[in-house]
Amino acid sequence: MTPQDPLSELRDIHLPETGGFWPPAPGWWALALLLVILVIAGFWLVRRHRQKNAWRRQASAEMAELEKNQVPDAQWFSQLNSLLKRAARQRYPDLHPEALSGEAWIAFLLDKAPGERIASRPVVEAMVHATWRPDTAGDPHQALEFARRWLRKQS
């Protein structure tokens, strides 16, 4: 180091220290906020969907119970009809299907039934009429199959 050389007193160029990971840049905060909003909205939508379709899970459980205890008597057909009426009340609350009976209930079921209404008519008539007749002409297997298809269509 010579006193006449002023450049010899200069130090090398040092780069500044890199910033740490905290605090994040504003863009990362916005992305985190957006992610939190999306998670909350997704949770809310799933919960709302589950609550809206709780009747369908309950109807499926009752259908399984009715399937285990298939007895071609008026009480069994009455339980199946009341299950369908509760499901219809949840799905179509403005039409008041719980107040329907007889031919009006048959027409409602067939109107909201999936395809083949003409082929399903004898099954539905037998299912509905079997609730008050002592001699049931309805077949529980056919009635359950119609009820399953009807409930599946109500999605």
N, CA, C and O of each residue as an XYZ file, in Angstrom:
620
protein
N       0.824     -1.161      0.000
C       0.000      0.000      0.000
C       0.881      1.241      0.000
O       1.638      1.480      0.941
N       0.782      1.971     -0.991
C       1.611      3.168     -1.109
C       0.742      4.387     -0.870
O      -0.417      4.422     -1.280
N       1.296      5.375     -0.213
C       0.493      6.554      0.093
C       0.148      7.363     -1.145
O      -0.825      8.118     -1.133
N       0.914      7.224     -2.201
C       0.618      8.001     -3.390
C      -0.492      7.362     -4.232
O      -1.039      8.020     -5.117
N      -0.829      6.117     -3.979
C      -1.841      5.422     -4.798
C      -3.173      5.395     -4.049
O      -3.376      4.527     -3.200
N      -4.077      6.320     -4.342
C      -5.340      6.353     -3.606
C      -6.264      5.162     -3.947
O      -7.145      4.820     -3.158
N      -6.065      4.548     -5.095
C      -6.901      3.410     -5.462
C      -6.596      2.184     -4.614
O      -7.434      1.291     -4.488
N      -5.439      2.135     -4.048
C      -5.091      0.972     -3.239
C      -5.864      0.951     -1.926
O      -5.935     -0.084     -1.263
N      -6.435      2.070     -1.554
C      -7.217      2.113     -0.330
C      -8.661      1.658     -0.528
O      -9.374      1.452      0.454
N      -9.105      1.498     -1.760
C     -10.480      1.057     -2.034
C     -10.628     -0.430     -1.737
O      -9.699     -1.219     -1.909
N     -11.834     -0.786     -1.282
C     -12.121     -2.201     -1.011
C     -12.863     -2.796     -2.204
O     -13.401     -2.071     -3.042
N     -12.884     -4.113     -2.266
C     -13.600     -4.771     -3.352
C     -15.099     -4.476     -3.247
O     -15.609     -4.112     -2.187
N     -15.782     -4.644     -4.374
C     -17.230     -4.447     -4.413
C     -17.879     -5.645     -3.745
O     -17.595     -6.790     -4.099
N     -18.742     -5.388     -2.790
C     -19.490     -6.433     -2.111
C     -20.970     -6.257     -2.436
O     -21.516     -5.157     -2.358
N     -21.595     -7.359     -2.797
C     -23.028     -7.321     -3.062
C     -23.778     -7.246     -1.738
O     -23.320     -7.788     -0.732
N     -24.924     -6.581     -1.733
C     -25.681     -6.500     -0.478
C     -26.204     -7.889     -0.092
O     -26.322     -8.773     -0.941
N     -26.506     -8.067      1.157
C     -27.053     -9.326      1.657
C     -28.413     -9.580      1.002
O     -29.211     -8.661      0.816
N     -28.655    -10.834      0.660
C     -29.955    -11.161      0.088
C     -31.000    -11.094      1.189
O     -30.724    -11.390      2.351
N     -32.196    -10.702      0.803
C     -33.279    -10.621      1.776
C     -33.699    -12.013      2.208
O     -33.560    -12.971      1.448
N     -34.196    -12.126      3.384
C     -34.665    -13.415      3.883
C     -36.008    -13.776      3.263
O     -36.542    -13.047      2.427
N     -36.527    -14.891      3.680
C     -37.821    -15.302      3.128
C     -38.973    -14.582      3.822
O     -40.111    -14.656      3.358
N     -38.701    -13.896      4.913
C     -39.752    -13.184      5.623
C     -39.423    -11.722      5.692
O     -38.272    -11.393      5.978
N     -40.290    -10.871      5.466
C     -41.692    -10.972      5.075
C     -41.810    -11.212      3.577
O     -41.003    -10.703      2.799
N     -42.794    -11.972      3.177
C     -42.959    -12.249      1.751
C     -43.392    -11.006      0.979
O     -43.873    -10.025      1.545
N     -43.210    -11.088     -0.284
C     -43.596     -9.984     -1.164
C     -45.128     -9.877     -1.190
O     -45.812    -10.854     -0.885
N     -45.670     -8.722     -1.545
C     -47.126     -8.528     -1.566
C     -47.863     -9.537     -2.464
O     -48.998     -9.912     -2.168
N     -47.238     -9.966     -3.532
C     -47.868    -10.947     -4.409
C     -48.115    -12.274     -3.694
O     -49.135    -12.924     -3.922
N     -47.188    -12.671     -2.835
C     -47.375    -13.918     -2.080
C     -48.504    -13.775     -1.066
O     -49.247    -14.724     -0.819
N     -48.633    -12.576     -0.475
C     -49.746    -12.348      0.448
C     -51.079    -12.451     -0.288
O     -52.030    -13.051      0.214
N     -51.142    -11.865     -1.476
C     -52.379    -11.922     -2.264
C     -52.702    -13.371     -2.655
O     -53.858    -13.791     -2.608
N     -51.670    -14.125     -3.039
C     -51.892    -15.520     -3.395
C     -52.361    -16.329     -2.190
O     -53.247    -17.174     -2.321
N     -51.782    -16.081     -1.025
C     -52.209    -16.793      0.183
C     -53.660    -16.448      0.537
O     -54.438    -17.328      0.907
N     -54.016    -15.180      0.423
C     -55.389    -14.756      0.690
C     -56.363    -15.413     -0.282
O     -57.428    -15.877      0.125
N     -56.006    -15.454     -1.555
C     -56.848    -16.094     -2.559
C     -57.003    -17.591     -2.262
O     -58.095    -18.141     -2.400
N     -55.928    -18.236     -1.860
C     -55.985    -19.659     -1.528
C     -56.892    -19.909     -0.327
O     -57.668    -20.864     -0.331
N     -56.807    -19.076      0.687
C     -57.665    -19.220      1.867
C     -59.133    -19.028      1.476
O     -59.999    -19.779      1.924
N     -59.406    -18.040      0.655
C     -60.780    -17.791      0.205
C     -61.304    -18.979     -0.588
O     -62.453    -19.381     -0.404
N     -60.483    -19.548     -1.467
C     -60.908    -20.702     -2.260
C     -61.170    -21.928     -1.386
O     -62.123    -22.667     -1.634
N     -60.345    -22.151     -0.378
C     -60.549    -23.290      0.518
C     -61.846    -23.120      1.308
O     -62.618    -24.069      1.442
N     -62.088    -21.925      1.828
C     -63.312    -21.667      2.583
C     -64.537    -21.814      1.684
O     -65.534    -22.414      2.086
N     -64.466    -21.266      0.465
C     -65.601    -21.374     -0.465
C     -65.854    -22.837     -0.842
O     -67.005    -23.266     -0.922
N     -64.790    -23.596     -1.071
C     -64.951    -25.012     -1.393
C     -65.575    -25.782     -0.246
O     -66.465    -26.605     -0.460
N     -65.119    -25.525      0.963
C     -65.687    -26.175      2.140
C     -67.160    -25.834      2.287
O     -67.979    -26.707      2.572
N     -67.495    -24.573      2.094
C     -68.877    -24.127      2.213
C     -69.760    -24.787      1.151
O     -70.874    -25.216      1.455
N     -69.273    -24.872     -0.089
C     -70.057    -25.490     -1.157
C     -70.271    -26.982     -0.900
O     -71.371    -27.492     -1.114
N     -69.244    -27.678     -0.451
C     -69.388    -29.107     -0.159
C     -70.379    -29.315      0.977
O     -71.226    -30.205      0.904
N     -70.282    -28.513      2.011
C     -71.203    -28.634      3.145
C     -72.644    -28.350      2.729
O     -73.570    -29.049      3.140
N     -72.815    -27.333      1.922
C     -74.157    -26.977      1.441
C     -74.733    -28.101      0.579
O     -75.912    -28.435      0.695
N     -73.908    -28.674     -0.273
C     -74.353    -29.780     -1.122
C     -74.743    -30.992     -0.281
O     -75.752    -31.641     -0.557
N     -73.948    -31.298      0.742
C     -74.261    -32.437      1.613
C     -75.558    -32.206      2.381
O     -76.362    -33.127      2.529
N     -75.766    -30.995      2.867
C     -76.996    -30.700      3.591
C     -78.201    -30.755      2.656
O     -79.269    -31.234      3.037
N     -78.025    -30.268      1.446
C     -79.117    -30.255      0.483
C     -79.513    -31.671      0.089
O     -80.685    -31.927     -0.188
N     -78.560    -32.592      0.060
C     -78.830    -33.966     -0.363
C     -78.855    -34.956      0.795
O     -78.702    -36.158      0.578
N     -79.042    -34.481      2.000
C     -79.121    -35.388      3.150
C     -80.326    -36.303      3.038
O     -80.273    -37.449      3.483
N     -81.408    -35.819      2.453
C     -82.606    -36.644      2.297
C     -82.321    -37.854      1.423
O     -82.899    -38.922      1.626
N     -81.424    -37.690      0.444
C     -81.120    -38.798     -0.465
C     -80.374    -39.914      0.279
O     -80.641    -41.095      0.058
N     -79.452    -39.541      1.148
C     -78.735    -40.555      1.949
C     -79.689    -41.254      2.911
O     -79.620    -42.470      3.090
N     -80.572    -40.488      3.522
C     -81.544    -41.080      4.440
C     -82.498    -42.005      3.689
O     -82.841    -43.076      4.189
N     -82.924    -41.608      2.509
C     -83.817    -42.453      1.712
C     -83.110    -43.741      1.298
O     -83.728    -44.805      1.279
N     -81.843    -43.656      0.973
C     -81.094    -44.866      0.608
C     -80.985    -45.819      1.783
O     -81.091    -47.034      1.619
N     -80.775    -45.270      2.959
C     -80.697    -46.124      4.153
C     -82.044    -46.793      4.424
O     -82.094    -47.976      4.762
N     -83.119    -46.048      4.278
C     -84.453    -46.627      4.485
C     -84.784    -47.654      3.407
O     -85.447    -48.654      3.682
N     -84.324    -47.409      2.182
C     -84.547    -48.381      1.110
C     -83.825    -49.694      1.420
O     -84.362    -50.773      1.169
N     -82.629    -49.602      1.955
C     -81.883    -50.809      2.314
C     -82.619    -51.580      3.408
O     -82.669    -52.810      3.387
N     -83.181    -50.853      4.353
C     -83.949    -51.504      5.427
C     -85.212    -52.171      4.873
O     -85.555    -53.289      5.259
N     -85.892    -51.477      3.972
C     -87.093    -52.068      3.357
C     -86.732    -53.288      2.506
O     -87.492    -54.254      2.436
N     -85.582    -53.233      1.871
C     -85.159    -54.357      1.044
C     -84.882    -55.596      1.892
O     -85.156    -56.722      1.476
N     -84.335    -55.373      3.085
C     -84.069    -56.510      3.985
C     -85.361    -57.149      4.470
O     -85.430    -58.366      4.647
N     -86.378    -56.334      4.683
C     -87.635    -56.816      5.263
C     -88.759    -56.837      4.237
O     -89.848    -56.326      4.499
N     -88.507    -57.421      3.079
C     -89.535    -57.450      2.032
C     -90.665    -58.400      2.411
O     -90.489    -59.616      2.474
N     -91.815    -57.816      2.658
C     -93.018    -58.592      2.960
C     -94.148    -57.985      2.127
O     -94.423    -56.790      2.239
N     -94.792    -58.780      1.309
C     -95.850    -58.204      0.471
C     -97.141    -57.967      1.254
O     -98.153    -58.618      0.995
N     -97.110    -57.042      2.205
C     -98.326    -56.695      2.935
C     -98.543    -55.188      2.871
O     -97.678    -54.443      2.410
N     -99.695    -54.757      3.334
C    -100.076    -53.347      3.227
C     -99.137    -52.439      4.007
O     -98.852    -51.326      3.566
N     -98.655    -52.890      5.145
C     -97.767    -52.054      5.958
C     -96.445    -51.803      5.234
O     -95.935    -50.683      5.258
N     -95.894    -52.811      4.601
C     -94.625    -52.652      3.892
C     -94.788    -51.668      2.734
O     -93.950    -50.786      2.547
N     -95.863    -51.815      1.955
C     -96.101    -50.887      0.844
C     -96.389    -49.479      1.353
O     -96.043    -48.499      0.694
N     -97.014    -49.374      2.507
C     -97.260    -48.071      3.103
C     -95.938    -47.398      3.485
O     -95.773    -46.195      3.282
N     -95.015    -48.159      4.028
C     -93.699    -47.608      4.374
C     -92.960    -47.139      3.124
O     -92.332    -46.081      3.125
N     -93.039    -47.934      2.059
C     -92.385    -47.549      0.804
C     -93.004    -46.271      0.244
O     -92.287    -45.382     -0.215
N     -94.332    -46.177      0.281
C     -94.995    -44.970     -0.209
C     -94.654    -43.752      0.641
O     -94.437    -42.664      0.106
N     -94.604    -43.922      1.951
C     -94.260    -42.775      2.802
C     -92.807    -42.347      2.572
O     -92.496    -41.158      2.637
N     -91.926    -43.300      2.307
C     -90.544    -42.963      1.972
C     -90.506    -42.133      0.690
O     -89.813    -41.118      0.628
N     -91.238    -42.556     -0.318
C     -91.269    -41.806     -1.575
C     -91.902    -40.430     -1.390
O     -91.477    -39.461     -2.018
N     -92.915    -40.341     -0.531
C     -93.542    -39.035     -0.287
C     -92.598    -38.084      0.437
O     -92.548    -36.896      0.117
N     -91.848    -38.598      1.408
C     -90.874    -37.733      2.093
C     -89.799    -37.250      1.127
O     -89.403    -36.085      1.158
N     -89.333    -38.147      0.276
C     -88.333    -37.757     -0.716
C     -88.911    -36.747     -1.702
O     -88.241    -35.782     -2.069
N     -90.143    -36.965     -2.127
C     -90.787    -36.034     -3.060
C     -91.002    -34.668     -2.409
O     -90.874    -33.637     -3.069
N     -91.328    -34.662     -1.124
C     -91.523    -33.385     -0.423
C     -90.213    -32.609     -0.360
O     -90.215    -31.384     -0.481
N     -89.094    -33.310     -0.171
C     -87.793    -32.636     -0.141
C     -87.392    -32.131     -1.522
O     -86.838    -31.040     -1.657
N     -87.672    -32.923     -2.535
C     -87.251    -32.581     -3.901
C     -88.177    -31.555     -4.553
O     -87.708    -30.667     -5.265
N     -89.481    -31.667     -4.317
C     -90.474    -30.780     -4.937
C     -91.351    -30.131     -3.865
O     -92.544    -30.428     -3.804
N     -90.805    -29.263     -3.025
C     -91.605    -28.700     -1.930
C     -92.751    -27.804     -2.411
O     -93.759    -27.679     -1.715
N     -92.619    -27.187     -3.569
C     -93.675    -26.296     -4.063
C     -94.886    -27.044     -4.593
O     -95.970    -26.469     -4.691
N     -94.721    -28.320     -4.937
C     -95.829    -29.098     -5.498
C     -96.654    -29.805     -4.431
O     -97.709    -30.359     -4.742
N     -96.199    -29.801     -3.181
C     -96.883    -30.431     -2.047
C     -97.290    -31.875     -2.344
O     -98.475    -32.204     -2.274
N     -96.339    -32.733     -2.671
C     -96.683    -34.122     -3.005
C     -97.156    -34.929     -1.802
O     -97.792    -35.968     -1.976
N     -96.861    -34.477     -0.590
C     -97.289    -35.219      0.598
C     -98.806    -35.231      0.743
O     -99.356    -36.079      1.445
N     -99.483    -34.296      0.084
C    -100.942    -34.223      0.169
C    -101.627    -35.088     -0.888
O    -102.848    -35.243     -0.862
N    -100.860    -35.646     -1.807
C    -101.457    -36.437     -2.887
C    -101.750    -37.858     -2.426
O    -101.074    -38.401     -1.553
N    -102.758    -38.436     -3.026
C    -103.070    -39.841     -2.755
C    -103.789    -40.416     -3.964
O    -104.265    -39.676     -4.825
N    -103.863    -41.727     -4.022
C    -104.588    -42.403     -5.096
C    -104.040    -42.086     -6.469
O    -102.832    -42.138     -6.699
N    -104.938    -41.756     -7.378
C    -104.565    -41.504     -8.772
C    -103.652    -40.288     -8.920
O    -102.771    -40.273     -9.780
N    -103.861    -39.273     -8.085
C    -103.010    -38.083     -8.163
C    -101.568    -38.432     -7.783
O    -100.627    -37.934     -8.401
N    -101.393    -39.284     -6.771
C    -100.053    -39.709     -6.351
C     -99.418    -40.582     -7.435
O     -98.225    -40.459     -7.712
N    -100.207    -41.458     -8.043
C     -99.699    -42.294     -9.135
C     -99.245    -41.406    -10.303
O     -98.170    -41.611    -10.866
N    -100.068    -40.430    -10.653
C     -99.728    -39.530    -11.755
C     -98.461    -38.739    -11.444
O     -97.620    -38.535    -12.320
N     -98.326    -38.294    -10.195
C     -97.125    -37.550     -9.800
C     -95.889    -38.436     -9.939
O     -94.893    -38.023    -10.533
N     -95.949    -39.646     -9.398
C     -94.801    -40.553     -9.479
C     -94.424    -40.845    -10.923
O     -93.243    -40.851    -11.270
N     -95.409    -41.083    -11.755
C     -95.121    -41.383    -13.159
C     -94.617    -40.163    -13.909
O     -93.781    -40.282    -14.806
N     -95.122    -38.984    -13.545
C     -94.677    -37.758    -14.193
C     -93.209    -37.476    -13.888
O     -92.473    -36.998    -14.751
N     -92.792    -37.766    -12.687
C     -91.410    -37.507    -12.273
C     -90.525    -38.745    -12.409
O     -89.374    -38.737    -11.971
N     -91.056    -39.805    -13.013
C     -90.325    -41.069    -13.128
C     -89.381    -41.040    -14.327
O     -89.605    -40.317    -15.298
N     -88.324    -41.841    -14.236
C     -87.413    -41.932    -15.376
C     -87.985    -42.840    -16.454
O     -88.270    -44.005    -16.177
N     -88.160    -42.354    -17.646
C     -88.574    -43.131    -18.819
C     -89.530    -44.293    -18.571
O     -89.843    -44.604    -17.422
N     -89.979    -44.913    -19.603
C     -90.849    -46.080    -19.565
C     -92.033    -45.902    -18.603
O     -92.301    -46.768    -17.769
N     -92.716    -44.801    -18.726
C     -93.848    -44.536    -17.835
C     -94.973    -45.542    -18.056
O     -95.651    -45.945    -17.111
N     -95.160    -45.933    -19.280
C     -96.251    -46.874    -19.583
C     -95.949    -48.229    -18.964
O     -96.843    -48.870    -18.413
N     -94.703    -48.670    -19.048
C     -94.332    -49.955    -18.465
C     -94.347    -49.905    -16.941
O     -94.594    -50.924    -16.296
N     -94.090    -48.750    -16.363
C     -94.051    -48.616    -14.903
C     -95.433    -48.434    -14.293
O     -95.603    -48.639    -13.091
N     -96.405    -48.061    -15.077
C     -97.731    -47.756    -14.536
C     -98.338    -48.911    -13.734
O     -98.826    -48.660    -12.632
N     -98.339    -50.153    -14.213
C     -98.929    -51.231    -13.401
C     -98.205    -51.440    -12.069
O     -98.834    -51.743    -11.055
N     -96.902    -51.279    -12.080
C     -96.123    -51.446    -10.840
C     -96.490    -50.355     -9.850
O     -96.701    -50.626     -8.667
N     -96.567    -49.118    -10.334
C     -96.884    -47.991     -9.448
C     -98.315    -48.103     -8.937
O     -98.580    -47.858     -7.760
N     -99.225    -48.468     -9.810
C    -100.606    -48.626     -9.365
C    -100.714    -49.713     -8.296
O    -101.395    -49.527     -7.288
N    -100.057    -50.823     -8.509
C    -100.098    -51.909     -7.524
C     -99.448    -51.470     -6.217
O     -99.934    -51.810     -5.139
N     -98.352    -50.717     -6.304
C     -97.658    -50.252     -5.102
C     -98.537    -49.288     -4.301
O     -98.614    -49.390     -3.077
N     -99.186    -48.370     -4.976
C    -100.005    -47.372     -4.283
C    -101.290    -48.007     -3.747
O    -101.681    -47.750     -2.608
N    -101.936    -48.824     -4.553
C    -103.196    -49.437     -4.118
C    -102.981    -50.471     -3.018
O    -103.896    -50.745     -2.242
N    -101.786    -51.048     -2.943
C    -101.510    -52.083     -1.933
C    -101.440    -51.503     -0.524
O    -101.442    -52.261      0.446
N    -101.379    -50.191     -0.389
C    -101.277    -49.603      0.949
C    -102.576    -49.690      1.726
O    -102.556    -49.661      2.957
N    -103.711    -49.796      1.038
C    -104.984    -49.874      1.770
C    -105.797    -51.134      1.456
O    -106.859    -51.348      2.040
N    -105.315    -51.943      0.559
C    -106.034    -53.174      0.240
C    -105.450    -54.346      1.026
O    -104.229    -54.475      1.114
N    -106.279    -55.183      1.583
C    -105.754    -56.323      2.335
C    -105.067    -57.352      1.438
O    -104.086    -57.972      1.848
N    -105.571    -57.536      0.225
C    -104.922    -58.478     -0.693
C    -104.016    -57.679     -1.627
O    -104.499    -56.966     -2.506
N    -102.734    -57.797     -1.438
C    -101.789    -57.015     -2.226
C    -101.432    -57.761     -3.494
O    -101.041    -58.929     -3.464
N    -101.572    -57.066     -4.601
C    -101.205    -57.648     -5.895
C     -99.823    -57.173     -6.324
O     -99.314    -57.577     -7.369
N     -99.223    -56.313     -5.509
C     -97.930    -55.743     -5.870
C     -96.768    -56.665     -5.549
O     -96.797    -57.426     -4.582
N     -95.762    -56.578     -6.376
C     -94.537    -57.343     -6.172
C     -93.515    -56.433     -5.495
O     -93.164    -55.394     -6.054
N     -93.026    -56.796     -4.302
C     -92.061    -55.933     -3.611
C     -90.782    -55.696     -4.411
O     -90.213    -54.606     -4.349
N     -90.326    -56.690     -5.155
C     -89.099    -56.522     -5.945
C     -89.286    -55.457     -7.018
O     -88.423    -54.598     -7.197
N     -90.398    -55.507     -7.728
C     -90.659    -54.504     -8.756
C     -90.873    -53.126     -8.146
O     -90.421    -52.119     -8.692
N     -91.560    -53.088     -7.022
C     -91.800    -51.802     -6.357
C     -90.486    -51.186     -5.895
O     -90.272    -49.985     -6.058
N     -89.607    -51.999     -5.322
C     -88.298    -51.488     -4.889
C     -87.465    -51.017     -6.074
O     -86.793    -49.989     -5.995
N     -87.508    -51.758     -7.156
C     -86.744    -51.358     -8.346
C     -87.258    -50.030     -8.886
O     -86.467    -49.163     -9.256
N     -88.590    -49.865     -8.934
C     -89.145    -48.586     -9.375
C     -88.726    -47.470     -8.413
O     -88.318    -46.395     -8.853
N     -88.824    -47.718     -7.115
C     -88.477    -46.698     -6.127
C     -86.999    -46.313     -6.243
O     -86.656    -45.136     -6.129
N     -86.127    -47.294     -6.467
C     -84.698    -46.991     -6.649
C     -84.468    -46.102     -7.874
O     -83.757    -45.099     -7.811
N     -85.077    -46.490     -8.968
C     -84.920    -45.683    -10.192
C     -85.512    -44.285     -9.996
O     -84.935    -43.298    -10.452
N     -86.648    -44.201     -9.326
C     -87.295    -42.910     -9.099
C     -86.405    -42.019     -8.239
O     -86.223    -40.840     -8.542
N     -85.851    -42.581     -7.167
C     -84.979    -41.793     -6.294
C     -83.697    -41.370     -7.020
O     -83.221    -40.250     -6.838
N     -83.144    -42.263     -7.836
C     -81.926    -41.930     -8.583
C     -82.181    -40.803     -9.558
O     -81.311    -39.957     -9.767
N     -83.349    -40.774    -10.155
C     -83.692    -39.731    -11.139
C     -83.821    -38.364    -10.471
O     -83.643    -37.339    -11.129
N     -84.120    -38.336     -9.208
C     -84.375    -37.072     -8.512
C     -83.099    -36.318     -8.174
O     -83.118    -35.475     -7.277
N     -82.022    -36.579     -8.836
C     -80.740    -35.925     -8.545
C     -80.749    -34.471     -8.886
O     -79.743    -33.787     -8.698
